[in-house]
Amino acid sequence: MSIRKRVLRSCLLGLLATSIVHTWWVSALSAQETVTNVHHTLSVEMIPAAHELVANDQIELEVNSQVRLATFTLAHTLYVESVVMRTHSVSGGQGGRDDVVPFTIVRPPETTTQRIVVSLPKDHGRRVTLVLSYRGQINDPPREPRHLRFVTPSETAGHIGVEGVYLSGESQWYPDVIGSFGTYRVTAQIPQGWTVVASGRKEGETTNAGKTSSTWVAQDKSEAFTLVANKFVTTSREWKSSTGQRVELQTHFLPDNAGLADEYLDATAKYLDAYIRILGDYPFDKFAVVENFFASGLGLPSFTLLGSGSIKRRYIQPYALGHEIVHSWIGNSVFNRDDHGNWVEGMTTYLANYYWHELVQDIPQAFEQRRMMLGGYNLYVRPDTDYAVSQFLRKHDEKDNAIGYHKSAFVFHLLRQEIGDEPFWRAVKTFVRSYRNRPADWKSIEEVFAQESGQDLRWFFEQWVEQPGAPRLSLRDVHARRVKGEGGKEAWRLTVEIEQAEKPFRMMIPLRIVMKESTDIKSIRLSLSQRSAAEFVLPDQPLRVELDPDLMTFRRLTRGQLPPMLNGYVTDPHKTVVRAFSDPASPLQQIVARIADHELTGSRRTAVVALKENSLPPDGSILVLAGADQRQALQSVVQESCGDRITLGDRGFEIDGQAYDGPKMAVLFSCHRADVPGSLITVLYGVTSGAVEKMSRFLFYYGWHSYVIFQDGAVMKREVWPGLPDMKEVRIDATS
């Protein structure tokens, strides 16, 4: 996830309540329009034991000479001691003077920020230098969010404490101009034994009188400056890409994880080498993997900040470390334009989470990523709560994730199919180069890709980006007849008709045609009509037609078409937890308690009932938490929906014909409920209570597979059972 400074806004009507706040509003708007450059020369001392910082920020502004007020944001817990205007000597030497200037503090209601409104003299020039001295506490201890997705970032605006320091743009820890892009020179002081890691390049470090001071320079414009500190063990190496670019690779880990440094450095080099070829030169001097004292996965200019648990679990996958590395270009070099749709997460997700698997020719995993993107949208985005990709700003819940990350990523996949590989990748590189250190929006993307492809793409962006929804497709009619082919050989003319329910979309749809002796892939171009048809001449008799079996297009699917999985239970508005264990001290009871404490969806309470032999609640999806003591009663209700896929035993279980035995074995599996369309039965079964103890806290992390097998809490195997395919048998015309 790319982190950006929060642009704090207040209601205009509330701001008009007093003249001073109205003055602040007008000055804030004028500052955004007239400030062209901001440079911070910042000196800050952090005192972890007191949660305190003491700082002095020399801010150089280029402003319109008519501006009379300069407005800065700052955390409300920080106290401004003085503001002076620094006038430099004519010769540019050390002379000049500091003049105290008046300022006003404005604290809009219901915000955690204050506005420092500084009055400028009438005769100020275009370049203005202000020095703000301030101090106070940044003390927002990280806290766990209240929901069932256990592996998620903690929530904090910023923290200085003995456990670590985290100061981002959202912390408002230095005076900032709303909507500005700045350059920085920051000297940070911290107790000896601590290490600071920050945006930009480190110019030097000294230790004196029990304190360590380091200086950091960020010469390229950035939305914010982020600084973290802890008692790190640092490992670094100089690395040269295949294109000749040199980058310093670093890890800053706490002692317990320091032994993983080389593994992370190797993975970093692998990702950088691949994405430099795709996106152009890496935009910074270093890339550091930094361990955080709370759960996080953040991509920042020149480093990524990962929680200790993620570091320990070797968080080097494409969707993890690879994703944060791509943010170096997308989000931290090319910025998202404020108050416009967030395209950054969609493009990053496409390049890292998805395209990496194509790049290394891992075709099954590429398919898996497409499946999860479609699954997320279809499970978490109801038609009545859907919104356009262009309206996504930031992620608050799974629905936002499905639209702003998954659907947005799929838009780039559809765009690539529409214009072709060569123009697509040329446009990606042109876009990154053209908008480096500049904000961009969806319109910018459209213009670059239209130019590089030579196509008018207005219809594409209007349909996929600016409008909500997705097509609902189905095979309407499929029939064939014998015809004469080339050279008088027998051939078959296949007619395929596709129906679009509700609003029609313009798109290409692939078809898999299964014939007696072979298989072929064809495509139909759908028009803006309810029905579209195409004919194909085939060398062999067609037997059946499958609509988009490889999930190359974005569309609405029914719950029955999706594979059975735990997330299908999670998103069912009517669901029940079934207790199929008798031990009150079982870890399964902790899951029951947690579900009661963190409701899955909406205001509807999740019912909790005991298992009755040969009987389950008649409606909705079911989550069965099962121990071996109720295995026999459970087996009969499982068999009704799962058939012979699952057999539960007192010493183990058999799944898809393979046996797994032992007291440490557990399985999580889901099946479509028999006679309850759209609903599922999901079962967590442990051979003993100890078998589920380690994984029970992470249960809802395993929501995307039909079954997951655990041994002593570790994943042994995970698989997906297919949903109902969208296919039709070919009807042979009688005249043939």
Protein Blocks (a to p, Z undefined) as FASTA:
>chain_A
ZZddddddddfklmmmpmklmmmmmmmmmmmmmmmbdcddddddddfknopacddddddd
dddfkbcbdcddddfkbccfbdcdddddfkopagdcdddddddddddehiabdcdddddd
fkbcfbdcdddddeddddddddddddfblbacdddfbdcdfkbccddfklopaccdehia
cdddddddddehiacddehjdfbdcdeehiacdddddfbgcfbdcddddddddddddddd
fkopacdddddddfklmmmmmmmmmmmmmmmmmmmmmnopafbfbdcddddfbdcdddde
hiacddfklmmnopabfklmmmmmmmmmnoplmccdehiacfklmmmmmmmmmmmmmmno
paklmmmmmmmmmmmmmmmmcfklgccfklpmbdfbfmlmmmmmmmmmmmmmmmmmmnoj
klmmmmmmmmmmmmgoiacdfklmmmmmmmmnopafklmmmmmmmpgcjdddddfbdcdd
ddddehhiacdddddddddehjadddddddddddfkbccdddddddfbfbdcdddddfbd
cfbdcehklopaccdddfklpccdfklmmmpmbdcdddfbfblkbmklmmmmmmmmmcfb
hjbdcddddddehiacfedjddddddfklmmmmmmmmmmmnommbccdfkbcceehiace
djkbccddddddehighiacdddddfblklmmmmmmmmmmmmmbfbdcdeehiafbdcdd
ddddddddddddfkZZ
